[in-house]
Amino acid sequence: MDIDFSPEDLAFRDEVRTFIAENYPAELRGKQDEGDELAKEDFLSWHRILHKKGWVAPAWPVEYGGTGWTPTQRFIWSEETARATASG
């Protein structure tokens, strides 16, 4: 069984990493680094950014505003948000 990511999956992973690095709000990162609790508005600020990108609902069907990602892409998204400690 081949469990390596395809070149397309690796490109997607790089896109996700870059997006998070460039778009995750610095003020949220600061709060997390300080161990402060995030407020509802903190989560909403990140979700607004995700919404604008079309990535706010990775597991939803496209017809309901989801991404249409494959299970592998959803796994990559989950792993990369955890890696970056991107809340939400």
KOLFI-988340 format. One record per residue: residue number from 1; x, y negated, z negated of N, C-alpha, C in turn; residue in three letters. Coordinates in steps of 0.1 Angstrom, whole numbers, always signed. Atoms other than C-alpha are relative to their C-alpha. Example, Ala and Ser with C-alpha at 12.3 -4.5 7.8 and 13.67 -1.06 7.14 Angstrom:
<rs>
<r n="1" n_px="+9" n_py="+12" n_pz="+0" ca_px="+123" ca_py="+45" ca_pz="-78" c_px="+9" c_py="-12" c_pz="+0" res="ALA"/>
<r n="2" n_px="-9" n_py="+11" n_pz="+0" ca_px="+137" ca_py="+11" ca_pz="-71" c_px="-8" c_py="-11" c_pz="-8" res="SER"/>
</rs>
This chain:
<rs>
<r n="1" n_px="+8" n_py="+12" n_pz="+0" ca_px="+0" ca_py="+0" ca_pz="+0" c_px="+9" c_py="-12" c_pz="+0" res="MET"/>
<r n="2" n_px="-8" n_py="+13" n_pz="-2" ca_px="+14" ca_py="-34" ca_pz="+11" c_px="-7" c_py="-11" c_pz="-8" res="ASP"/>
<r n="3" n_px="+5" n_py="+11" n_pz="+8" ca_px="+9" ca_py="-60" ca_pz="-16" c_px="+7" c_py="-13" c_pz="+2" res="ILE"/>
<r n="4" n_px="-6" n_py="+13" n_pz="-3" ca_px="+30" ca_py="-87" ca_pz="+0" c_px="-10" c_py="-9" c_pz="+6" res="ASP"/>
<r n="5" n_px="+9" n_py="+10" n_pz="-7" ca_px="+13" ca_py="-119" ca_pz="+11" c_px="+4" c_py="-1" c_pz="+14" res="PHE"/>
<r n="6" n_px="-3" n_py="+3" n_pz="-14" ca_px="+10" ca_py="-125" ca_pz="+48" c_px="+6" c_py="-14" c_pz="+1" res="SER"/>
<r n="7" n_px="-6" n_py="+14" n_pz="-2" ca_px="+28" ca_py="-155" ca_pz="+63" c_px="-11" c_py="-11" c_pz="-1" res="PRO"/>
<r n="8" n_px="+11" n_py="+10" n_pz="+2" ca_px="-7" ca_py="-172" ca_pz="+64" c_px="-3" c_py="-2" c_pz="-15" res="GLU"/>
<r n="9" n_px="+3" n_py="+1" n_pz="+14" ca_px="-12" ca_py="-165" ca_pz="+27" c_px="+11" c_py="-9" c_pz="-6" res="ASP"/>
<r n="10" n_px="-11" n_py="+8" n_pz="+6" ca_px="+23" ca_py="-179" ca_pz="+19" c_px="-1" c_py="-15" c_pz="+4" res="LEU"/>
<r n="11" n_px="+2" n_py="+14" n_pz="-5" ca_px="+15" ca_py="-210" ca_pz="+40" c_px="-11" c_py="-7" c_pz="-9" res="ALA"/>
<r n="12" n_px="+11" n_py="+5" n_pz="+9" ca_px="-18" ca_py="-214" ca_pz="+20" c_px="+5" c_py="-3" c_pz="-14" res="PHE"/>
<r n="13" n_px="-6" n_py="+2" n_pz="+14" ca_px="+1" ca_py="-210" ca_pz="-13" c_px="+8" c_py="-13" c_pz="+0" res="ARG"/>
<r n="14" n_px="-8" n_py="+13" n_pz="-1" ca_px="+25" ca_py="-238" ca_pz="-2" c_px="-9" c_py="-12" c_pz="+1" res="ASP"/>
<r n="15" n_px="+10" n_py="+11" n_pz="-2" ca_px="-5" ca_py="-260" ca_pz="+8" c_px="-6" c_py="-3" c_pz="-14" res="GLU"/>
<r n="16" n_px="+6" n_py="+2" n_pz="+13" ca_px="-21" ca_py="-254" ca_pz="-26" c_px="+10" c_py="-7" c_pz="-10" res="VAL"/>
<r n="17" n_px="-11" n_py="+5" n_pz="+9" ca_px="+12" ca_py="-261" ca_pz="-45" c_px="+2" c_py="-15" c_pz="+3" res="ARG"/>
<r n="18" n_px="-2" n_py="+14" n_pz="-4" ca_px="+17" ca_py="-293" ca_pz="-26" c_px="-12" c_py="-9" c_pz="-4" res="THR"/>
<r n="19" n_px="+12" n_py="+8" n_pz="+3" ca_px="-19" ca_py="-305" ca_pz="-30" c_px="+0" c_py="-2" c_pz="-15" res="PHE"/>
<r n="20" n_px="+1" n_py="+2" n_pz="+15" ca_px="-18" ca_py="-299" ca_pz="-68" c_px="+11" c_py="-10" c_pz="-4" res="ILE"/>
<r n="21" n_px="-11" n_py="+9" n_pz="+4" ca_px="+16" ca_py="-316" ca_pz="-71" c_px="-2" c_py="-14" c_pz="+3" res="ALA"/>
<r n="22" n_px="+2" n_py="+13" n_pz="-5" ca_px="+5" ca_py="-346" ca_pz="-52" c_px="-13" c_py="-6" c_pz="-5" res="GLU"/>
<r n="23" n_px="+14" n_py="+5" n_pz="+3" ca_px="-31" ca_py="-349" ca_pz="-65" c_px="-5" c_py="+2" c_pz="-14" res="ASN"/>
<r n="24" n_px="+4" n_py="-2" n_pz="+14" ca_px="-34" ca_py="-336" ca_pz="-100" c_px="+3" c_py="-13" c_pz="-8" res="TYR"/>
<r n="25" n_px="-2" n_py="+13" n_pz="+7" ca_px="-39" ca_py="-368" ca_pz="-121" c_px="+10" c_py="+0" c_pz="-11" res="PRO"/>
<r n="26" n_px="-12" n_py="+1" n_pz="+9" ca_px="-8" ca_py="-378" ca_pz="-140" c_px="-5" c_py="-2" c_pz="-14" res="ALA"/>
<r n="27" n_px="+6" n_py="+3" n_pz="+14" ca_px="-30" ca_py="-390" ca_pz="-170" c_px="-4" c_py="+14" c_pz="-6" res="GLU"/>
<r n="28" n_px="+3" n_py="-13" n_pz="+5" ca_px="-43" ca_py="-354" ca_pz="-173" c_px="+12" c_py="+8" c_pz="-4" res="LEU"/>
<r n="29" n_px="-12" n_py="-7" n_pz="+3" ca_px="-9" ca_py="-340" ca_pz="-171" c_px="+6" c_py="-5" c_pz="-13" res="ARG"/>
<r n="30" n_px="-5" n_py="+6" n_pz="+12" ca_px="+2" ca_py="-364" ca_pz="-198" c_px="-7" c_py="+5" c_pz="-13" res="GLY"/>
<r n="31" n_px="+8" n_py="-4" n_pz="+11" ca_px="-26" ca_py="-355" ca_pz="-221" c_px="+3" c_py="+15" c_pz="-3" res="LYS"/>
<r n="32" n_px="-3" n_py="-14" n_pz="+2" ca_px="-19" ca_py="-318" ca_pz="-216" c_px="+14" c_py="+2" c_pz="-6" res="GLN"/>
<r n="33" n_px="-13" n_py="-1" n_pz="+5" ca_px="+18" ca_py="-323" ca_pz="-222" c_px="+1" c_py="-4" c_pz="-15" res="ASP"/>
<r n="34" n_px="+0" n_py="+5" n_pz="+14" ca_px="+10" ca_py="-341" ca_pz="-255" c_px="-9" c_py="+9" c_pz="-9" res="GLU"/>
<r n="35" n_px="+9" n_py="-9" n_pz="+7" ca_px="-15" ca_py="-313" ca_pz="-265" c_px="-13" c_py="-7" c_pz="-4" res="GLY"/>
<r n="36" n_px="+13" n_py="+6" n_pz="+2" ca_px="-44" ca_py="-337" ca_pz="-264" c_px="-11" c_py="+7" c_pz="+7" res="ASP"/>
<r n="37" n_px="+12" n_py="-6" n_pz="-5" ca_px="-79" ca_py="-324" ca_pz="-258" c_px="-5" c_py="-8" c_pz="+12" res="GLU"/>
<r n="38" n_px="+5" n_py="+6" n_pz="-11" ca_px="-93" ca_py="-332" ca_pz="-224" c_px="-15" c_py="-3" c_pz="-1" res="LEU"/>
<r n="39" n_px="+14" n_py="+3" n_pz="+1" ca_px="-126" ca_py="-350" ca_pz="-222" c_px="-7" c_py="+3" c_pz="+13" res="ALA"/>
<r n="40" n_px="+8" n_py="-3" n_pz="-12" ca_px="-155" ca_py="-344" ca_pz="-198" c_px="+5" c_py="-8" c_pz="+12" res="LYS"/>
<r n="41" n_px="-4" n_py="+9" n_pz="-11" ca_px="-144" ca_py="-374" ca_pz="-177" c_px="+13" c_py="+5" c_pz="+6" res="GLU"/>
<r n="42" n_px="-13" n_py="-5" n_pz="-5" ca_px="-109" ca_py="-359" ca_pz="-174" c_px="-3" c_py="+11" c_pz="+10" res="ASP"/>
<r n="43" n_px="+3" n_py="-11" n_pz="-9" ca_px="-123" ca_py="-327" ca_pz="-159" c_px="-7" c_py="-5" c_pz="+13" res="PHE"/>
<r n="44" n_px="+7" n_py="+5" n_pz="-11" ca_px="-146" ca_py="-347" ca_pz="-137" c_px="+9" c_py="-8" c_pz="+10" res="LEU"/>
<r n="45" n_px="-9" n_py="+7" n_pz="-9" ca_px="-118" ca_py="-368" ca_pz="-123" c_px="+7" c_py="+9" c_pz="+9" res="SER"/>
<r n="46" n_px="-6" n_py="-10" n_pz="-8" ca_px="-100" ca_py="-337" ca_pz="-111" c_px="-10" c_py="+6" c_pz="+9" res="TRP"/>
<r n="47" n_px="+10" n_py="-6" n_pz="-8" ca_px="-132" ca_py="-322" ca_pz="-98" c_px="-4" c_py="-9" c_pz="+12" res="HIS"/>
<r n="48" n_px="+2" n_py="+10" n_pz="-11" ca_px="-138" ca_py="-354" ca_pz="-77" c_px="+10" c_py="+1" c_pz="+10" res="ARG"/>
<r n="49" n_px="-11" n_py="-2" n_pz="-10" ca_px="-104" ca_py="-349" ca_pz="-61" c_px="-2" c_py="+13" c_pz="+7" res="ILE"/>
<r n="50" n_px="+3" n_py="-13" n_pz="-7" ca_px="-112" ca_py="-313" ca_pz="-54" c_px="-11" c_py="+0" c_pz="+9" res="LEU"/>
<r n="51" n_px="+12" n_py="+2" n_pz="-9" ca_px="-146" ca_py="-322" ca_pz="-40" c_px="+4" c_py="-7" c_pz="+13" res="HIS"/>
<r n="52" n_px="-4" n_py="+8" n_pz="-12" ca_px="-130" ca_py="-347" ca_pz="-16" c_px="+8" c_py="+9" c_pz="+10" res="LYS"/>
<r n="53" n_px="-8" n_py="-9" n_pz="-8" ca_px="-106" ca_py="-320" ca_pz="-4" c_px="-9" c_py="+12" c_pz="+5" res="LYS"/>
<r n="54" n_px="+8" n_py="-12" n_pz="-4" ca_px="-135" ca_py="-294" ca_pz="-1" c_px="+3" c_py="+12" c_pz="-8" res="GLY"/>
<r n="55" n_px="-5" n_py="-12" n_pz="+8" ca_px="-120" ca_py="-272" ca_pz="-28" c_px="-6" c_py="+1" c_pz="-14" res="TRP"/>
<r n="56" n_px="+6" n_py="+0" n_pz="+14" ca_px="-143" ca_py="-278" ca_pz="-58" c_px="-6" c_py="+13" c_pz="-4" res="VAL"/>
<r n="57" n_px="+7" n_py="-13" n_pz="+3" ca_px="-161" ca_py="-244" ca_pz="-55" c_px="+6" c_py="+11" c_pz="+8" res="ALA"/>
<r n="58" n_px="-7" n_py="-10" n_pz="-8" ca_px="-136" ca_py="-218" ca_pz="-43" c_px="-8" c_py="+13" c_pz="+2" res="PRO"/>
<r n="59" n_px="+7" n_py="-13" n_pz="-1" ca_px="-159" ca_py="-188" ca_pz="-49" c_px="-14" c_py="-1" c_pz="+6" res="ALA"/>
<r n="60" n_px="+14" n_py="+1" n_pz="-6" ca_px="-191" ca_py="-202" ca_pz="-35" c_px="+0" c_py="+2" c_pz="+15" res="TRP"/>
<r n="61" n_px="+1" n_py="-1" n_pz="-15" ca_px="-203" ca_py="-194" ca_pz="+0" c_px="+1" c_py="-14" c_pz="+7" res="PRO"/>
<r n="62" n_px="-2" n_py="+13" n_pz="-7" ca_px="-196" ca_py="-221" ca_pz="+26" c_px="-14" c_py="-7" c_pz="+1" res="VAL"/>
<r n="63" n_px="+13" n_py="+7" n_pz="-2" ca_px="-233" ca_py="-227" ca_pz="+31" c_px="-5" c_py="-7" c_pz="-12" res="GLU"/>
<r n="64" n_px="+3" n_py="+7" n_pz="+12" ca_px="-235" ca_py="-239" ca_pz="-5" c_px="+11" c_py="-9" c_pz="-5" res="TYR"/>
<r n="65" n_px="-11" n_py="+9" n_pz="+3" ca_px="-204" ca_py="-261" ca_pz="-4" c_px="+13" c_py="+7" c_pz="-4" res="GLY"/>
<r n="66" n_px="-12" n_py="-7" n_pz="+3" ca_px="-178" ca_py="-234" ca_pz="-10" c_px="+10" c_py="-1" c_pz="+11" res="GLY"/>
<r n="67" n_px="-11" n_py="+1" n_pz="-9" ca_px="-145" ca_py="-230" ca_pz="+7" c_px="+0" c_py="+10" c_pz="+11" res="THR"/>
<r n="68" n_px="-1" n_py="-10" n_pz="-9" ca_px="-150" ca_py="-198" ca_pz="+25" c_px="+13" c_py="+8" c_pz="+0" res="GLY"/>
<r n="69" n_px="-13" n_py="-7" n_pz="+2" ca_px="-117" ca_py="-185" ca_pz="+12" c_px="-1" c_py="+15" c_pz="-1" res="TRP"/>
<r n="70" n_px="-1" n_py="-14" n_pz="+2" ca_px="-107" ca_py="-149" ca_pz="+13" c_px="+2" c_py="+3" c_pz="-15" res="THR"/>
<r n="71" n_px="-4" n_py="-4" n_pz="+14" ca_px="-103" ca_py="-130" ca_pz="-20" c_px="+15" c_py="-3" c_pz="-3" res="PRO"/>
<r n="72" n_px="-15" n_py="+3" n_pz="+2" ca_px="-65" ca_py="-134" ca_pz="-15" c_px="+2" c_py="-15" c_pz="-2" res="THR"/>
<r n="73" n_px="-2" n_py="+14" n_pz="+2" ca_px="-68" ca_py="-171" ca_pz="-11" c_px="-6" c_py="-5" c_pz="-14" res="GLN"/>
<r n="74" n_px="+5" n_py="+4" n_pz="+13" ca_px="-90" ca_py="-174" ca_pz="-42" c_px="+10" c_py="+5" c_pz="-11" res="ARG"/>
<r n="75" n_px="-10" n_py="-5" n_pz="+9" ca_px="-64" ca_py="-153" ca_pz="-61" c_px="+12" c_py="-10" c_pz="+0" res="PHE"/>
<r n="76" n_px="-11" n_py="+9" n_pz="-1" ca_px="-36" ca_py="-176" ca_pz="-49" c_px="-4" c_py="-13" c_pz="-7" res="ILE"/>
<r n="77" n_px="+5" n_py="+13" n_pz="+7" ca_px="-57" ca_py="-207" ca_pz="-60" c_px="+1" c_py="+2" c_pz="-15" res="TRP"/>
<r n="78" n_px="+0" n_py="-2" n_pz="+14" ca_px="-62" ca_py="-192" ca_pz="-94" c_px="+14" c_py="+1" c_pz="-6" res="SER"/>
<r n="79" n_px="-14" n_py="-1" n_pz="+5" ca_px="-25" ca_py="-183" ca_pz="-98" c_px="+7" c_py="-14" c_pz="+1" res="GLU"/>
<r n="80" n_px="-7" n_py="+13" n_pz="-1" ca_px="-13" ca_py="-217" ca_pz="-86" c_px="-6" c_py="-11" c_pz="-9" res="GLU"/>
<r n="81" n_px="+5" n_py="+9" n_pz="+10" ca_px="-37" ca_py="-237" ca_pz="-108" c_px="+5" c_py="+3" c_pz="-14" res="THR"/>
<r n="82" n_px="-6" n_py="-5" n_pz="+13" ca_px="-25" ca_py="-216" ca_pz="-138" c_px="+15" c_py="-4" c_pz="-1" res="ALA"/>
<r n="83" n_px="-14" n_py="+3" n_pz="-1" ca_px="+11" ca_py="-221" ca_pz="-127" c_px="+3" c_py="-15" c_pz="-3" res="ARG"/>
<r n="84" n_px="-1" n_py="+15" n_pz="+1" ca_px="+6" ca_py="-259" ca_pz="-126" c_px="-7" c_py="-5" c_pz="-12" res="ALA"/>
<r n="85" n_px="+8" n_py="+4" n_pz="+11" ca_px="-15" ca_py="-259" ca_pz="-157" c_px="-10" c_py="-11" c_pz="+4" res="THR"/>
<r n="86" n_px="+10" n_py="+10" n_pz="-5" ca_px="-41" ca_py="-278" ca_pz="-137" c_px="-14" c_py="+5" c_pz="-5" res="ALA"/>
<r n="87" n_px="+13" n_py="-3" n_pz="+6" ca_px="-73" ca_py="-278" ca_pz="-158" c_px="-12" c_py="-1" c_pz="+10" res="SER"/>
<r n="88" n_px="+12" n_py="+1" n_pz="-8" ca_px="-107" ca_py="-272" ca_pz="-144" c_px="-1" c_py="+11" c_pz="+9" res="GLY"/>
</rs>
